[in-house]
Amino acid sequence: QVQLVESGGGLVQAGGSLRLSCAGSGRTFSNYAMGWFRQAPGKEREFVAAISWSGDTIYYADSVRGRFTISRDNAKNTVYLQMNSLKPEDTAVYCCAARNDPSRVVILYKYWGQGTQVTVSS
């Protein structure tokens, strides 16, 4: 079992940057693929990015490709989401999640963090 805690959210102006962190507990963290998802008010949760346990396989949503970068440090049991050139439409609660293999599909992820709020002002 993996427990996940996100941090790094906040309020930023459009064009700015934030780096989110997701800290995992348990010695098996490095065995899991990790994903970032977001949910804006009144909208469904959507895929943002995913990374395999080794970092060799990475997926991005089209809406963030070229602006966001997912990475991980298994020695620190942490996965990151570097967000640059932020837009007001990036405003959402961002959650990390874990499963065996990287996927864009929300319902396939087994373990979830509570989320961190990202607000981008125009």
C-alpha positions in Angstrom: 0.0 0.0 0.0 1.2 3.5 -0.8 0.1 6.8 0.9 0.5 9.9 -1.1 0.8 13.6 0.0 0.9 16.5 -2.4 2.4 19.9 -1.8 3.5 23.0 -3.7 0.2 24.4 -4.9 -0.7 28.0 -4.6 -1.8 31.2 -6.3 0.3 32.4 -9.3 -0.2 34.8 -12.1 -0.7 33.7 -15.7 2.7 33.0 -17.2 4.2 32.0 -13.9 5.5 28.6 -12.7 4.9 26.2 -9.8 6.4 22.9 -8.9 4.2 20.3 -7.3 5.6 17.5 -5.2 4.0 14.2 -4.3 5.6 12.3 -1.4 5.0 8.6 -1.1 5.3 6.4 1.9 6.4 2.8 1.9 9.5 1.0 0.6 7.6 0.0 -2.5 7.1 3.5 -3.9 9.7 2.9 -6.6 7.7 -0.1 -7.9 4.8 2.1 -8.9 4.0 4.3 -11.9 2.8 7.7 -10.9 0.3 10.0 -12.5 -0.9 13.6 -12.0 -4.5 14.5 -12.5 -6.5 17.6 -12.0 -10.1 18.6 -11.4 -11.6 22.0 -11.9 -14.9 23.1 -10.3 -17.8 21.5 -12.1 -15.6 19.4 -14.3 -14.5 15.8 -14.3 -11.1 14.7 -13.1 -8.7 14.7 -16.1 -5.3 13.3 -16.8 -2.2 15.6 -16.8 0.9 13.4 -16.9 2.2 10.0 -16.0 5.6 8.4 -15.5 6.8 4.8 -15.2 8.6 3.5 -12.1 12.0 3.9 -14.0 11.1 7.2 -15.6 11.6 5.7 -19.0 8.0 6.1 -20.1 6.2 9.4 -19.8 2.8 10.6 -21.0 1.4 14.1 -21.2 -2.0 15.5 -21.9 -2.0 17.5 -25.1 -3.1 20.6 -23.1 0.1 20.6 -21.0 2.7 19.1 -23.3 5.6 21.5 -23.7 4.7 23.4 -20.5 4.6 20.8 -17.8 7.3 18.3 -16.9 6.9 15.2 -14.8 9.8 13.6 -13.0 10.6 11.4 -10.0 13.3 10.7 -7.5 12.8 7.2 -6.1 15.5 7.7 -3.5 13.3 10.4 -2.0 10.0 8.6 -2.7 8.8 11.7 -4.6 7.3 12.6 -7.9 7.3 16.2 -9.2 5.2 18.2 -11.7 7.0 21.3 -12.9 4.4 23.6 -14.4 5.6 26.6 -16.5 3.7 29.1 -18.6 0.6 28.6 -16.5 -2.8 29.7 -17.8 -6.0 30.5 -16.0 -7.5 27.3 -17.4 -4.9 25.3 -15.4 -6.7 26.3 -12.2 -7.7 23.0 -10.5 -7.0 20.7 -7.6 -4.1 18.6 -8.6 -3.8 15.0 -7.3 -1.1 12.4 -7.7 -1.9 8.7 -8.0 -0.1 5.4 -8.2 -0.6 2.1 -10.1 1.5 -0.6 -11.5 1.9 0.8 -15.0 1.6 4.4 -16.4 -1.8 5.2 -17.8 -3.9 8.1 -18.9 -7.0 6.5 -17.5 -8.2 7.9 -14.2 -10.1 4.8 -13.0 -7.1 2.5 -13.3 -5.2 4.2 -10.5 -5.5 2.5 -7.2 -3.9 4.9 -4.7 -4.6 8.7 -4.5 -3.4 11.7 -2.6 -5.8 14.4 -1.2 -4.7 17.0 -3.7 -3.3 20.5 -3.7 -5.0 23.6 -5.1 -3.5 25.5 -8.0 -5.0 28.9 -8.9 -3.8 30.9 -11.9 -4.9 34.5 -12.0 -5.3 36.4 -15.3 
